[in-house]
């Protein structure tokens, strides 16, 4: 199974949240088309048909990515290269 790039997912989530805020502030007509596009993109990226499921999966993916980053050798300063002794 392909795993979406966390940077792409983070961008889509940020854009989705920004547009939802704009919608709540009464700018619904101005953002309706873009919100629909971002919603479709987020659902497609996360492999869902529901925006609620897409957001939940995206949150889970980003949480796992943060955990994986903390465990990586690069995060420990090792750089993933063996030391020559």
KEROMAR-693214 format. One record per atom (N, C-alpha, C): residue number from 1; x, y, z; atom name; residue in one letter. Coordinates in steps of 0.1 Angstrom, whole numbers, plus 5000, padded with zeros to 4 digits. Layout:
% KEROMAR-693214
+-----+------+------+------+-------+--------+
: num :   c1 :   c2 :   c3 : atome : residu :
+-----+------+------+------+-------+--------+
: NUM :    X :    Y :    Z :    CA :      a :
...
+-----+------+------+------+-------+--------+
***
This chain:
% KEROMAR-693214
+-----+------+------+------+-------+--------+
: num :   c1 :   c2 :   c3 : atome : residu :
+-----+------+------+------+-------+--------+
:   1 : 5008 : 4988 : 5000 :     N :      x :
:   1 : 5000 : 5000 : 5000 :    CA :      x :
:   1 : 5009 : 5012 : 5000 :     C :      x :
:   2 : 5005 : 5022 : 4992 :     N :      x :
:   2 : 5013 : 5035 : 4991 :    CA :      x :
:   2 : 5009 : 5043 : 5003 :     C :      x :
:   3 : 5019 : 5049 : 5009 :     N :      x :
:   3 : 5017 : 5058 : 5020 :    CA :      x :
:   3 : 5019 : 5073 : 5016 :     C :      x :
:   4 : 5010 : 5081 : 5018 :     N :      x :
:   4 : 5011 : 5095 : 5013 :    CA :      x :
:   4 : 5023 : 5102 : 5020 :     C :      x :
:   5 : 5029 : 5112 : 5014 :     N :      x :
:   5 : 5039 : 5120 : 5019 :    CA :      x :
:   5 : 5033 : 5128 : 5031 :     C :      x :
:   6 : 5039 : 5128 : 5043 :     N :      x :
:   6 : 5034 : 5136 : 5054 :    CA :      x :
:   6 : 5033 : 5151 : 5051 :     C :      x :
:   7 : 5043 : 5156 : 5043 :     N :      x :
:   7 : 5043 : 5170 : 5040 :    CA :      x :
:   7 : 5031 : 5174 : 5032 :     C :      x :
:   8 : 5027 : 5165 : 5022 :     N :      x :
:   8 : 5015 : 5167 : 5014 :    CA :      x :
:   8 : 5003 : 5167 : 5022 :     C :      x :
:   9 : 5002 : 5157 : 5031 :     N :      x :
:   9 : 4990 : 5156 : 5040 :    CA :      x :
:   9 : 4989 : 5168 : 5049 :     C :      x :
:  10 : 5000 : 5172 : 5055 :     N :      x :
:  10 : 5000 : 5183 : 5064 :    CA :      x :
:  10 : 4995 : 5196 : 5056 :     C :      x :
:  11 : 5000 : 5198 : 5044 :     N :      x :
:  11 : 4995 : 5209 : 5036 :    CA :      x :
:  11 : 4980 : 5209 : 5033 :     C :      x :
:  12 : 4975 : 5197 : 5029 :     N :      x :
:  12 : 4961 : 5195 : 5027 :    CA :      x :
:  12 : 4953 : 5198 : 5039 :     C :      x :
:  13 : 4957 : 5193 : 5050 :     N :      x :
:  13 : 4950 : 5195 : 5063 :    CA :      x :
:  13 : 4950 : 5210 : 5067 :     C :      x :
:  14 : 4961 : 5216 : 5065 :     N :      x :
:  14 : 4962 : 5231 : 5068 :    CA :      x :
:  14 : 4953 : 5239 : 5059 :     C :      x :
:  15 : 4953 : 5235 : 5046 :     N :      x :
:  15 : 4944 : 5243 : 5037 :    CA :      x :
:  15 : 4929 : 5240 : 5040 :     C :      x :
:  16 : 4926 : 5227 : 5043 :     N :      x :
:  16 : 4912 : 5224 : 5046 :    CA :      x :
:  16 : 4908 : 5232 : 5059 :     C :      x :
:  17 : 4916 : 5232 : 5069 :     N :      x :
:  17 : 4912 : 5239 : 5081 :    CA :      x :
:  17 : 4911 : 5254 : 5079 :     C :      x :
:  18 : 4920 : 5260 : 5071 :     N :      x :
:  18 : 4919 : 5274 : 5068 :    CA :      x :
:  18 : 4906 : 5278 : 5060 :     C :      x :
:  19 : 4902 : 5269 : 5051 :     N :      x :
:  19 : 4890 : 5271 : 5043 :    CA :      x :
:  19 : 4878 : 5269 : 5051 :     C :      x :
:  20 : 4878 : 5260 : 5061 :     N :      x :
:  20 : 4866 : 5258 : 5070 :    CA :      x :
:  20 : 4865 : 5270 : 5079 :     C :      x :
:  21 : 4876 : 5276 : 5083 :     N :      x :
:  21 : 4875 : 5288 : 5092 :    CA :      x :
:  21 : 4869 : 5299 : 5083 :     C :      x :
:  22 : 4873 : 5301 : 5071 :     N :      x :
:  22 : 4868 : 5311 : 5062 :    CA :      x :
:  22 : 4853 : 5309 : 5060 :     C :      x :
:  23 : 4849 : 5297 : 5059 :     N :      x :
:  23 : 4835 : 5293 : 5057 :    CA :      x :
:  23 : 4827 : 5297 : 5069 :     C :      x :
:  24 : 4832 : 5294 : 5081 :     N :      x :
:  24 : 4825 : 5297 : 5093 :    CA :      x :
:  24 : 4824 : 5312 : 5096 :     C :      x :
:  25 : 4834 : 5319 : 5090 :     N :      x :
:  25 : 4834 : 5334 : 5092 :    CA :      x :
:  25 : 4824 : 5341 : 5082 :     C :      x :
:  26 : 4817 : 5333 : 5074 :     N :      x :
:  26 : 4807 : 5339 : 5065 :    CA :      x :
:  26 : 4812 : 5341 : 5051 :     C :      x :
:  27 : 4823 : 5336 : 5047 :     N :      x :
:  27 : 4828 : 5337 : 5034 :    CA :      x :
:  27 : 4826 : 5324 : 5026 :     C :      x :
:  28 : 4815 : 5318 : 5028 :     N :      x :
:  28 : 4812 : 5305 : 5022 :    CA :      x :
:  28 : 4812 : 5305 : 5007 :     C :      x :
:  29 : 4806 : 5315 : 5001 :     N :      x :
:  29 : 4805 : 5316 : 4986 :    CA :      x :
:  29 : 4819 : 5317 : 4980 :     C :      x :
:  30 : 4828 : 5325 : 4987 :     N :      x :
:  30 : 4841 : 5327 : 4981 :    CA :      x :
:  30 : 4850 : 5315 : 4982 :     C :      x :
:  31 : 4848 : 5306 : 4991 :     N :      x :
:  31 : 4857 : 5295 : 4993 :    CA :      x :
:  31 : 4851 : 5281 : 4990 :     C :      x :
:  32 : 4838 : 5281 : 4986 :     N :      x :
:  32 : 4831 : 5269 : 4983 :    CA :      x :
:  32 : 4838 : 5259 : 4973 :     C :      x :
:  33 : 4842 : 5265 : 4962 :     N :      x :
:  33 : 4848 : 5257 : 4952 :    CA :      x :
:  33 : 4862 : 5251 : 4956 :     C :      x :
:  34 : 4870 : 5260 : 4962 :     N :      x :
:  34 : 4883 : 5255 : 4967 :    CA :      x :
:  34 : 4882 : 5245 : 4978 :     C :      x :
:  35 : 4872 : 5248 : 4987 :     N :      x :
:  35 : 4870 : 5238 : 4998 :    CA :      x :
:  35 : 4866 : 5224 : 4993 :     C :      x :
:  36 : 4857 : 5224 : 4983 :     N :      x :
:  36 : 4853 : 5212 : 4976 :    CA :      x :
:  36 : 4865 : 5205 : 4970 :     C :      x :
:  37 : 4874 : 5212 : 4963 :     N :      x :
:  37 : 4886 : 5206 : 4957 :    CA :      x :
:  37 : 4895 : 5201 : 4967 :     C :      x :
:  38 : 4898 : 5208 : 4978 :     N :      x :
:  38 : 4907 : 5203 : 4989 :    CA :      x :
:  38 : 4901 : 5191 : 4996 :     C :      x :
:  39 : 4888 : 5191 : 4998 :     N :      x :
:  39 : 4881 : 5180 : 5004 :    CA :      x :
:  39 : 4883 : 5167 : 4996 :     C :      x :
:  40 : 4880 : 5169 : 4982 :     N :      x :
:  40 : 4882 : 5157 : 4973 :    CA :      x :
:  40 : 4897 : 5152 : 4973 :     C :      x :
:  41 : 4906 : 5162 : 4973 :     N :      x :
:  41 : 4920 : 5158 : 4973 :    CA :      x :
:  41 : 4925 : 5151 : 4986 :     C :      x :
:  42 : 4920 : 5156 : 4997 :     N :      x :
:  42 : 4923 : 5150 : 5010 :    CA :      x :
:  42 : 4917 : 5136 : 5011 :     C :      x :
:  43 : 4905 : 5134 : 5006 :     N :      x :
:  43 : 4898 : 5121 : 5007 :    CA :      x :
:  43 : 4906 : 5111 : 4997 :     C :      x :
:  44 : 4909 : 5116 : 4985 :     N :      x :
:  44 : 4916 : 5108 : 4976 :    CA :      x :
:  44 : 4930 : 5104 : 4981 :     C :      x :
:  45 : 4937 : 5113 : 4987 :     N :      x :
:  45 : 4951 : 5111 : 4992 :    CA :      x :
:  45 : 4950 : 5100 : 5003 :     C :      x :
:  46 : 4940 : 5101 : 5012 :     N :      x :
:  46 : 4939 : 5092 : 5023 :    CA :      x :
:  46 : 4931 : 5080 : 5020 :     C :      x :
:  47 : 4926 : 5079 : 5008 :     N :      x :
:  47 : 4918 : 5066 : 5004 :    CA :      x :
:  47 : 4905 : 5065 : 5011 :     C :      x :
:  48 : 4898 : 5076 : 5013 :     N :      x :
:  48 : 4885 : 5075 : 5019 :    CA :      x :
:  48 : 4874 : 5082 : 5010 :     C :      x :
:  49 : 4862 : 5081 : 5014 :     N :      x :
:  49 : 4851 : 5088 : 5007 :    CA :      x :
:  49 : 4845 : 5098 : 5017 :     C :      x :
:  50 : 4849 : 5098 : 5029 :     N :      x :
:  50 : 4843 : 5107 : 5040 :    CA :      x :
:  50 : 4854 : 5117 : 5045 :     C :      x :
:  51 : 4852 : 5130 : 5045 :     N :      x :
:  51 : 4862 : 5139 : 5050 :    CA :      x :
:  51 : 4865 : 5136 : 5065 :     C :      x :
:  52 : 4855 : 5132 : 5072 :     N :      x :
:  52 : 4858 : 5129 : 5086 :    CA :      x :
:  52 : 4868 : 5117 : 5088 :     C :      x :
:  53 : 4866 : 5107 : 5079 :     N :      x :
:  53 : 4876 : 5096 : 5079 :    CA :      x :
:  53 : 4890 : 5100 : 5074 :     C :      x :
:  54 : 4889 : 5109 : 5064 :     N :      x :
:  54 : 4902 : 5114 : 5058 :    CA :      x :
:  54 : 4910 : 5122 : 5068 :     C :      x :
:  55 : 4903 : 5130 : 5076 :     N :      x :
:  55 : 4910 : 5138 : 5086 :    CA :      x :
:  55 : 4916 : 5129 : 5097 :     C :      x :
:  56 : 4908 : 5119 : 5101 :     N :      x :
:  56 : 4912 : 5110 : 5112 :    CA :      x :
:  56 : 4925 : 5102 : 5107 :     C :      x :
:  57 : 4924 : 5097 : 5094 :     N :      x :
:  57 : 4936 : 5090 : 5089 :    CA :      x :
:  57 : 4948 : 5099 : 5087 :     C :      x :
:  58 : 4946 : 5111 : 5083 :     N :      x :
:  58 : 4957 : 5120 : 5082 :    CA :      x :
:  58 : 4963 : 5123 : 5095 :     C :      x :
:  59 : 4955 : 5125 : 5105 :     N :      x :
:  59 : 4960 : 5128 : 5119 :    CA :      x :
:  59 : 4969 : 5116 : 5123 :     C :      x :
:  60 : 4964 : 5104 : 5121 :     N :      x :
:  60 : 4971 : 5092 : 5125 :    CA :      x :
:  60 : 4984 : 5091 : 5117 :     C :      x :
:  61 : 4984 : 5093 : 5104 :     N :      x :
:  61 : 4996 : 5093 : 5096 :    CA :      x :
:  61 : 5006 : 5103 : 5101 :     C :      x :
:  62 : 5002 : 5115 : 5104 :     N :      x :
:  62 : 5012 : 5125 : 5109 :    CA :      x :
:  62 : 5017 : 5121 : 5123 :     C :      x :
:  63 : 5009 : 5115 : 5131 :     N :      x :
:  63 : 5014 : 5111 : 5144 :    CA :      x :
:  63 : 5024 : 5100 : 5143 :     C :      x :
:  64 : 5022 : 5091 : 5134 :     N :      x :
:  64 : 5032 : 5080 : 5131 :    CA :      x :
:  64 : 5044 : 5086 : 5126 :     C :      x :
:  65 : 5043 : 5095 : 5117 :     N :      x :
:  65 : 5055 : 5101 : 5110 :    CA :      x :
:  65 : 5064 : 5108 : 5121 :     C :      x :
:  66 : 5057 : 5115 : 5130 :     N :      x :
:  66 : 5065 : 5122 : 5141 :    CA :      x :
:  66 : 5072 : 5111 : 5150 :     C :      x :
:  67 : 5065 : 5100 : 5153 :     N :      x :
:  67 : 5071 : 5090 : 5161 :    CA :      x :
:  67 : 5083 : 5083 : 5153 :     C :      x :
:  68 : 5081 : 5081 : 5141 :     N :      x :
:  68 : 5092 : 5075 : 5132 :    CA :      x :
:  68 : 5104 : 5084 : 5132 :     C :      x :
:  69 : 5101 : 5097 : 5130 :     N :      x :
:  69 : 5112 : 5107 : 5130 :    CA :      x :
:  69 : 5120 : 5107 : 5143 :     C :      x :
:  70 : 5113 : 5106 : 5154 :     N :      x :
:  70 : 5120 : 5106 : 5167 :    CA :      x :
:  70 : 5129 : 5093 : 5168 :     C :      x :
:  71 : 5125 : 5083 : 5162 :     N :      x :
:  71 : 5132 : 5070 : 5163 :    CA :      x :
:  71 : 5144 : 5069 : 5153 :     C :      x :
:  72 : 5144 : 5077 : 5143 :     N :      x :
:  72 : 5154 : 5076 : 5132 :    CA :      x :
:  72 : 5168 : 5079 : 5137 :     C :      x :
:  73 : 5178 : 5073 : 5131 :     N :      x :
:  73 : 5192 : 5076 : 5134 :    CA :      x :
:  73 : 5195 : 5090 : 5132 :     C :      x :
:  74 : 5189 : 5097 : 5122 :     N :      x :
:  74 : 5192 : 5111 : 5120 :    CA :      x :
:  74 : 5188 : 5119 : 5132 :     C :      x :
:  75 : 5177 : 5115 : 5138 :     N :      x :
:  75 : 5172 : 5123 : 5149 :    CA :      x :
:  75 : 5181 : 5121 : 5161 :     C :      x :
:  76 : 5188 : 5110 : 5162 :     N :      x :
:  76 : 5198 : 5107 : 5173 :    CA :      x :
:  76 : 5211 : 5113 : 5170 :     C :      x :
:  77 : 5213 : 5119 : 5158 :     N :      x :
:  77 : 5226 : 5125 : 5155 :    CA :      x :
:  77 : 5235 : 5115 : 5149 :     C :      x :
:  78 : 5231 : 5103 : 5146 :     N :      x :
:  78 : 5240 : 5093 : 5141 :    CA :      x :
:  78 : 5241 : 5094 : 5126 :     C :      x :
:  79 : 5231 : 5100 : 5119 :     N :      x :
:  79 : 5232 : 5102 : 5105 :    CA :      x :
:  79 : 5230 : 5089 : 5097 :     C :      x :
:  80 : 5228 : 5077 : 5104 :     N :      x :
:  80 : 5226 : 5065 : 5097 :    CA :      x :
:  80 : 5238 : 5059 : 5091 :     C :      x :
:  81 : 5250 : 5065 : 5092 :     N :      x :
:  81 : 5262 : 5059 : 5087 :    CA :      x :
:  81 : 5270 : 5053 : 5098 :     C :      x :
:  82 : 5276 : 5041 : 5095 :     N :      x :
:  82 : 5284 : 5034 : 5105 :    CA :      x :
:  82 : 5298 : 5042 : 5107 :     C :      x :
:  83 : 5303 : 5041 : 5119 :     N :      x :
:  83 : 5315 : 5048 : 5122 :    CA :      x :
:  83 : 5327 : 5039 : 5118 :     C :      x :
:  84 : 5337 : 5044 : 5112 :     N :      x :
:  84 : 5349 : 5036 : 5108 :    CA :      x :
:  84 : 5358 : 5036 : 5121 :     C :      x :
:  85 : 5361 : 5024 : 5125 :     N :      x :
:  85 : 5370 : 5022 : 5136 :    CA :      x :
:  85 : 5383 : 5016 : 5133 :     C :      x :
+-----+------+------+------+-------+--------+
***
